[in-house]
Amino acid sequence: MNISIVIPLLNEEESLPELFAWIKKVMNAHSFSFEVIFVDDGSTDSSWKVIEKLKTENTNTVKGIKFRRNYGKSAALNVGFEAANGEVVITMDADLQDSPSEIPELYKLITEDGFDLISGWKQKRYDPLSKTIPTKLFNWATRKMTGIYLHDFNCGLKAYKHAVVKNIEVYGEMHRYIPAIAKWEGFTQIGEKVVQHQERKYGTTKFGLERFINGFLDLLSITFIGKFGKKPMHFFGLFGTLMFLVGFILIVYVGGEKLYFLTQGVRARLVTDTPQFYIALVAMIMGVQLFLAGYLAELTSRNSPNRNNYKIETEL
């Protein structure tokens, strides 16, 4: 099979028939063998009935997966990836803002140009400023922290090599960082393509401003896990040691100053009256706590059943 198209959705009953007809038209025009996997993320409208009807009319090309409740886009993508069988896996949103006409070029970039992952870039957006400005800041921070220079990390229109979706796990709200997850799994050929952004035709957006706060916290989490997931002591131990050394040096300074004044017969103030003493005390306590945190994290990591779960691409 050439292409699997994974479409997570929540309350998109009006757009689904039009979206599928558009996809089918594009696929048939390019003679692609394909499947469309609709993942209903706990819709409360008639979206699932629409999917059931599409499945009845297109038995060989439509798959439907329905969650009992709303779990989020990451969960929907993860189960969609598990069900995908295509040589190339395309993801897109169900609101008709992503154009299926982009699929042939995305497929070519993966199969002929050797990319592992292609992310769409909505260079011209039809979103309000309350969404576009935070998005620009979010993308800037993500580029700096991950070292992946994409303009639009959160674009729903992406293309993946089959091996990529079978070797990554998307959870929580990590769908924004799939390029980073793929990179840390060894898939480094990551590119982007300018794609057309359509105005929303039906319904309303399902995302609020809180996604940017959650997104920043997720960015910190995935950056830390990607770099230090298997070696947490390298992070906690380093900062713990530095903090302890700062405290120790200050203690030596305060103690040395006290002894110097005593040998000179000068009345010196009490050690506990100096601010350096308390700074040193806090620094040493924090250093010990960070070191212990690293030690406990290292014990947890070493006893994990996945501690030696390495991805092997080829073996002779």
C-alpha positions as CSV (number, residue, x, y, z in Angstrom):
1,M,0.0,0.0,0.0
2,N,1.3,3.4,-1.0
3,I,-0.2,5.8,1.6
4,S,-2.0,5.7,4.9
5,I,-3.8,8.9,5.9
6,V,-4.4,9.3,9.6
7,I,-7.0,11.9,10.6
8,P,-7.7,12.6,14.3
9,L,-11.0,14.4,14.8
10,L,-13.3,15.8,17.4
11,N,-16.8,16.9,16.4
12,E,-16.2,17.4,12.7
13,E,-19.4,15.8,11.3
14,E,-19.9,18.5,8.6
15,S,-16.4,18.3,7.1
16,L,-15.8,14.6,7.0
17,P,-17.7,13.7,3.8
18,E,-16.2,16.6,1.9
19,L,-12.7,15.8,3.2
20,F,-12.9,12.1,2.2
21,A,-14.2,12.9,-1.3
22,W,-11.3,15.3,-1.8
23,I,-8.8,12.8,-0.6
24,K,-10.3,10.1,-2.8
25,K,-10.2,12.3,-5.8
26,V,-6.5,13.1,-5.3
27,M,-5.6,9.5,-4.7
28,N,-7.4,8.2,-7.8
29,A,-5.9,10.9,-10.0
30,H,-2.4,9.7,-9.0
31,S,-3.3,6.0,-8.9
32,F,-2.2,5.6,-5.3
33,S,-3.3,2.6,-3.2
34,F,-4.4,4.1,0.1
35,E,-6.3,3.9,3.3
36,V,-7.9,6.6,5.4
37,I,-7.9,6.0,9.2
38,F,-10.3,8.2,11.0
39,V,-9.7,8.4,14.8
40,D,-12.7,9.8,16.6
41,D,-11.4,11.3,19.8
42,G,-14.6,11.1,21.8
43,S,-16.9,13.2,19.6
44,T,-20.3,14.2,21.0
45,D,-21.9,15.0,17.6
46,S,-22.6,12.6,14.7
47,S,-19.0,12.2,13.5
48,W,-18.9,8.5,14.2
49,K,-22.1,7.9,12.3
50,V,-20.6,9.7,9.3
51,I,-17.5,7.5,9.6
52,E,-19.6,4.4,9.7
53,K,-21.4,5.5,6.6
54,L,-18.1,6.2,4.8
55,K,-16.8,2.8,5.9
56,T,-19.9,1.1,4.4
57,E,-19.5,2.9,1.1
58,N,-15.7,2.4,1.0
59,T,-15.0,-0.9,2.7
60,N,-11.4,-1.3,1.5
61,T,-10.2,2.3,2.0
62,V,-11.8,3.5,5.2
63,K,-10.9,2.5,8.8
64,G,-12.5,3.9,11.9
65,I,-11.3,4.0,15.5
66,K,-13.5,5.5,18.2
67,F,-12.4,6.5,21.7
68,R,-14.9,6.1,24.5
69,R,-13.9,9.6,25.7
70,N,-11.7,12.5,24.7
71,Y,-8.0,11.6,25.2
72,G,-6.4,14.3,23.0
73,K,-4.7,14.5,19.7
74,S,-1.5,12.7,20.7
75,A,-3.4,9.6,21.7
76,A,-5.4,9.7,18.5
77,L,-2.2,9.9,16.4
78,N,-0.6,7.2,18.4
79,V,-3.3,4.6,17.7
80,G,-3.6,5.8,14.1
81,F,0.1,5.1,13.7
82,E,-0.3,1.7,15.1
83,A,-3.0,0.9,12.6
84,A,-1.3,2.4,9.5
85,N,0.1,0.0,6.9
86,G,1.2,2.4,4.1
87,E,4.7,2.9,2.8
88,V,4.2,6.6,3.6
89,V,1.9,7.9,6.4
90,I,0.3,11.3,6.1
91,T,-1.4,13.1,9.0
92,M,-3.9,15.9,8.5
93,D,-6.6,17.7,10.5
94,A,-10.2,17.0,9.8
95,D,-11.4,20.6,9.6
96,L,-10.5,21.1,5.9
97,Q,-7.8,23.6,6.7
98,D,-5.2,21.1,5.4
99,S,-5.3,20.5,1.7
100,P,-5.2,16.8,0.4
101,S,-3.9,18.2,-2.9
102,E,-0.5,18.5,-1.1
103,I,-0.3,14.7,-0.6
104,P,1.4,13.7,-3.9
105,E,4.3,16.1,-3.4
106,L,4.7,15.0,0.2
107,Y,4.8,11.4,-0.9
108,K,7.4,12.2,-3.5
109,L,9.6,13.9,-0.9
110,I,9.6,10.8,1.3
111,T,9.9,8.1,-1.4
112,E,12.2,9.8,-3.9
113,D,14.1,12.5,-2.0
114,G,15.0,10.4,1.0
115,F,13.4,12.3,3.8
116,D,12.2,10.5,7.0
117,L,9.7,13.2,7.9
118,I,8.3,16.2,6.1
119,S,6.5,18.9,8.1
120,G,4.1,21.3,6.5
121,W,4.7,25.0,6.8
122,K,1.6,27.2,6.7
123,Q,3.5,30.3,5.5
124,K,0.2,32.2,4.9
125,R,-2.2,31.6,7.7
126,Y,-5.9,32.5,8.1
127,D,-5.8,32.6,11.9
128,P,-6.4,35.5,14.3
129,L,-3.4,37.3,15.8
130,S,-4.2,35.8,19.2
131,K,-3.2,32.5,17.6
132,T,-0.4,33.4,15.2
133,I,1.8,35.5,17.5
134,P,2.0,32.9,20.3
135,T,2.6,30.3,17.6
136,K,5.6,32.2,16.2
137,L,7.1,32.5,19.8
138,F,6.4,28.8,20.4
139,N,8.1,27.8,17.1
140,W,11.1,30.0,17.9
141,A,11.6,28.5,21.3
142,T,11.2,24.9,19.9
143,R,13.8,25.6,17.2
144,K,16.3,26.8,19.8
145,M,15.8,24.0,22.2
146,T,15.6,21.0,19.8
147,G,18.0,22.2,17.1
148,I,15.5,21.4,14.4
149,Y,14.9,24.4,12.2
150,L,11.3,24.1,11.1
151,H,9.0,27.1,10.8
152,D,5.8,25.4,11.9
153,F,6.2,22.5,14.3
154,N,2.4,22.2,15.1
155,C,1.2,21.9,11.5
156,G,-1.1,18.9,11.3
157,L,-0.1,18.1,7.8
158,K,3.0,15.9,7.9
159,A,4.4,13.0,6.0
160,Y,6.4,10.1,7.5
161,K,8.3,7.1,6.4
162,H,6.6,4.0,7.6
163,A,9.5,3.1,9.9
164,V,9.2,6.5,11.7
165,V,5.6,6.0,12.9
166,K,6.4,2.4,14.0
167,N,9.4,3.5,16.1
168,I,8.0,6.5,18.0
169,E,5.5,6.9,20.8
170,V,3.2,9.9,21.0
171,Y,1.6,10.6,24.4
172,G,0.3,13.4,26.5
173,E,0.4,16.5,24.3
174,M,3.6,15.6,22.5
175,H,2.1,15.7,19.0
176,R,3.6,19.1,18.7
177,Y,7.1,17.7,19.0
178,I,7.0,14.6,16.8
179,P,9.9,15.9,14.7
180,A,12.0,16.1,17.9
181,I,10.8,12.6,19.0
182,A,11.8,11.3,15.5
183,K,15.2,12.9,15.7
184,W,16.0,11.4,19.0
185,E,15.0,8.0,17.6
186,G,17.6,8.4,14.9
187,F,15.5,9.7,12.0
188,T,17.5,12.8,11.2
189,Q,16.4,13.5,7.6
190,I,13.7,16.0,8.5
191,G,12.5,18.7,6.1
192,E,9.5,21.0,5.5
193,K,7.3,22.0,2.7
194,V,5.2,25.2,2.3
195,V,1.6,24.1,2.3
196,Q,-1.7,25.8,1.6
197,H,-3.7,26.8,4.7
198,Q,-7.5,26.9,4.2
199,E,-9.9,29.0,6.1
200,R,-12.1,26.9,8.5
201,K,-15.3,26.1,6.8
202,Y,-17.3,24.4,9.5
203,G,-17.4,24.5,13.3
204,T,-14.9,26.1,15.6
205,T,-11.3,25.5,16.7
206,K,-10.9,22.9,19.5
207,F,-7.7,24.6,21.0
208,G,-7.5,27.5,23.4
209,L,-4.6,29.6,24.7
210,E,-3.8,27.1,27.4
211,R,-2.2,24.9,24.8
212,F,0.7,27.3,24.6
213,I,1.4,27.0,28.3
214,N,1.0,23.2,28.1
215,G,3.2,23.2,25.0
216,F,6.0,25.0,26.7
217,L,6.0,22.6,29.7
218,D,5.9,19.7,27.3
219,L,8.9,21.2,25.4
220,L,10.9,21.3,28.6
221,S,9.9,17.7,29.4
222,I,10.7,16.2,26.0
223,T,14.0,18.1,25.8
224,F,15.1,16.7,29.1
225,I,13.9,13.2,28.4
226,G,15.5,13.2,24.9
227,K,18.9,14.3,26.2
228,F,19.0,12.8,29.7
229,G,16.4,10.1,29.8
230,K,19.0,7.3,30.0
231,K,21.6,9.3,31.9
232,P,19.8,11.6,34.5
233,M,22.9,11.8,36.7
234,H,24.7,13.7,34.0
235,F,22.1,16.5,34.5
236,F,21.3,16.4,38.2
237,G,24.8,15.4,39.3
238,L,26.4,18.2,37.3
239,F,24.3,21.0,38.8
240,G,24.3,19.4,42.2
241,T,28.1,19.3,42.2
242,L,28.4,22.9,41.0
243,M,26.0,24.1,43.7
244,F,27.8,22.2,46.4
245,L,31.2,23.6,45.2
246,V,29.8,27.1,45.3
247,G,28.6,26.6,48.8
248,F,31.8,25.0,49.9
249,I,34.0,27.8,48.5
250,L,31.8,30.4,50.3
251,I,32.1,28.5,53.6
252,V,35.9,28.3,53.2
253,Y,35.9,32.1,52.4
254,V,33.8,33.0,55.5
255,G,35.8,30.7,57.8
256,G,39.1,31.9,56.4
257,E,38.0,35.5,56.9
258,K,37.1,34.8,60.5
259,L,40.4,33.1,61.3
260,Y,42.3,36.0,59.6
261,F,40.7,38.6,61.8
262,L,41.2,36.5,64.9
263,T,45.0,36.1,64.2
264,Q,45.2,39.9,63.7
265,G,43.5,40.6,67.0
266,V,40.6,42.3,65.2
267,R,37.1,41.8,66.6
268,A,35.3,39.9,63.9
269,R,31.5,39.6,63.5
270,L,29.8,36.3,64.0
271,V,29.9,33.9,61.0
272,T,26.1,33.6,61.3
273,D,25.8,37.4,60.9
274,T,27.2,37.3,57.3
275,P,24.9,36.7,54.3
276,Q,27.5,34.6,52.7
277,F,27.1,31.9,55.4
278,Y,23.4,31.5,54.5
279,I,24.0,31.5,50.8
280,A,26.6,28.9,51.2
281,L,24.3,26.8,53.5
282,V,21.5,26.9,51.0
283,A,23.8,26.1,48.0
284,M,25.3,23.1,49.7
285,I,21.8,21.8,50.7
286,M,20.5,22.2,47.2
287,G,23.7,20.6,45.8
288,V,23.1,17.5,48.0
289,Q,19.4,17.4,47.0
290,L,20.2,17.6,43.3
291,F,22.8,14.9,43.6
292,L,20.4,12.6,45.5
293,A,17.7,13.3,42.8
294,G,20.2,12.3,40.1
295,Y,21.1,9.2,42.1
296,L,17.5,8.1,42.5
297,A,16.7,8.8,38.9
298,E,19.7,6.8,37.8
299,L,18.5,3.8,39.9
300,T,15.1,4.1,38.3
301,S,16.6,4.3,34.8
302,R,18.9,1.4,35.4
303,N,16.1,-0.8,36.6
304,S,13.7,0.1,33.8
305,P,12.9,-2.9,31.5
306,N,13.5,-0.6,28.5
307,R,17.0,0.5,29.6
308,N,18.6,-1.4,26.7
309,N,15.9,-0.9,24.2
310,Y,17.9,0.4,21.2
311,K,16.5,0.9,17.7
312,I,18.4,-1.3,15.2
313,E,18.0,-0.2,11.6
314,T,19.8,-3.1,9.8
315,E,21.7,-6.2,10.9
316,L,23.8,-8.5,8.8
